[in-house]
Amino acid sequence: MADTPTTPTVLLPEAEVARIVADLARQIAPVIDDETVAAVLLTGGLWFAADLTRALARIGRNVRFDALWLASYGDEKESRGKIDIYANFQRPIAGKKVLILDDVFDTGLSLAEAVRIATEAGAADVITCVFARKPWPLPRAPEPDFVGWDAPNRFLVGYGLDHAGTLRGLPDICALD
């Protein structure tokens, strides 16, 4: 990590992150119900999914919770171009609405794979939501249904986003470039 700064640059402070999550909850609540399975994409999406499901509960929507553990980056700064599946859904989702939650949409590979897995498992409807969407020069997977923040094309850390497993716990979203 010698070529990366030691102090990340704050792009989105914690209070703004919380405001965006609350706004997403208000947008999503009318299109889901309490039988909806909110499925986080591990590991990075965990922070966002925890906050979003609590924000949904505050406005009366209590979803079921599950996870998919997918990886395309490993400890690298760029996607390897393929998805590794470490863990599949833990509960049956056949016939249910599934809300897939992830931290960032860049290549779109993870989100597309999660939609494929949910669809093949018999989900009645699959809705996607990401906290951040980065610009991407090439065609990628279908756009998420809900996006909290259009991020700049920078290397992001904090709020679940990491650099080789570090800096995920920062409460702000920061640039590390």
Disulfide bonds with the S-S distance in Angstrom:
none
